Amino acid sequence: MITQTNTRQIEPGITVMEISGHLNLGNTLMSVEDAIRKLIKDGARRLVLDLKGLSYIDSSVIGLIVMCTGEMGQAGGQMRVAGTQGVVARAFEVVRLNLVVPQDPDVETACGSFSAAAGS
């Protein structure tokens, strides 16, 4: 299955990157990494990775998410993961990714979590 990405703004200051298909070590993963890093470099400070359409990952994807979350934090922003399911959700659960990257059931909840954090 081909990996596809789509990036959009949903609210002022919130960027959503949808990733679907299979994502594992290779050129596609490097392209996704470059796209996330470019978003951070270009000023995105609230980023949601919408993974509801992602059906397969390997450990390199978990490493990428951890690394990009750290880069976003250093830039003064926050990254959240939304919509994981199936084997992707199970992989995140096994490595306890939720301790490093906030996870939400869907994009709407993730966006609301940014608003709640900003109001605190």
C-alpha positions in Angstrom: 0.0 0.0 0.0 1.3 3.4 -1.0 1.9 6.0 1.8 0.1 9.3 1.2 0.3 12.5 3.1 -1.9 15.6 3.1 -1.3 18.7 5.1 -3.9 21.4 5.9 -4.7 24.2 8.4 -7.8 23.6 10.4 -7.8 26.5 12.8 -5.6 29.5 13.0 -2.3 28.1 14.3 -3.2 24.4 14.0 -1.7 22.3 11.3 -2.9 18.7 10.5 -0.8 16.2 8.6 -2.7 13.2 7.5 -0.6 10.1 6.9 -2.2 7.0 5.4 -1.1 3.6 4.1 2.0 1.8 5.2 5.0 3.7 6.6 8.3 2.1 7.4 12.0 2.7 7.0 12.9 4.0 3.6 12.6 6.9 1.2 9.0 7.6 2.1 9.8 7.8 5.8 12.5 10.3 5.0 10.1 12.4 2.9 7.6 12.4 5.8 10.4 13.4 8.2 11.5 16.2 5.9 7.9 17.5 5.6 7.4 17.6 9.4 10.7 19.3 9.9 9.8 21.9 7.2 6.5 22.6 8.9 8.4 23.2 12.2 11.0 25.4 10.4 8.3 27.4 8.7 6.6 28.2 12.0 4.0 25.5 12.8 3.7 25.3 16.6 0.6 23.2 17.0 0.8 20.1 14.8 -1.5 17.1 14.8 -0.4 13.9 13.0 -3.7 12.3 11.9 -2.9 8.6 11.6 -6.4 7.2 11.3 -5.5 6.0 7.7 -2.2 4.5 8.7 -2.4 0.7 8.7 1.2 -0.4 9.2 4.4 1.0 10.8 7.7 -0.2 12.0 10.0 1.0 14.8 11.5 3.7 12.6 8.2 5.5 12.6 8.1 5.5 16.4 11.6 7.0 16.4 10.5 9.6 13.9 7.5 10.7 16.0 9.6 10.9 19.2 12.4 12.9 17.4 9.9 15.3 15.8 8.0 15.8 19.1 11.3 16.8 20.7 12.1 19.2 17.8 8.7 20.7 18.1 9.1 21.2 21.9 12.5 22.9 21.4 10.8 25.2 18.9 8.3 26.1 21.6 5.4 24.1 20.1 3.5 20.9 20.7 2.8 17.9 18.5 -0.1 15.5 19.1 -1.0 12.2 17.5 -4.7 11.5 16.6 -6.7 8.5 15.3 -4.4 5.6 15.7 -6.1 2.2 15.4 -5.3 -1.5 14.9 -1.7 -2.5 14.7 -0.5 1.1 14.8 -2.4 1.8 18.1 -1.1 -1.5 19.5 2.5 -0.7 18.6 2.2 2.7 20.3 0.7 1.1 23.4 3.5 -1.5 23.6 6.2 1.1 23.6 4.1 3.5 25.8 4.4 6.3 23.3 1.7 8.2 25.1 4.2 9.0 27.8 6.2 11.1 25.3 3.6 12.2 22.7 0.1 13.2 23.6 -2.5 11.0 21.8 -6.1 11.7 21.0 -8.9 9.6 19.5 -9.5 12.1 16.7 -8.3 15.4 15.2 -11.2 17.4 16.8 -10.2 16.2 20.3 -6.5 17.0 19.5 -7.4 20.5 18.4 -9.5 21.0 21.6 -6.6 19.9 23.7 -4.4 22.6 22.2 -7.1 25.2 23.1 -7.4 23.8 26.6 -3.6 23.9 27.1 -3.4 27.5 25.8 -6.1 28.6 28.3 -4.2 27.1 31.2 
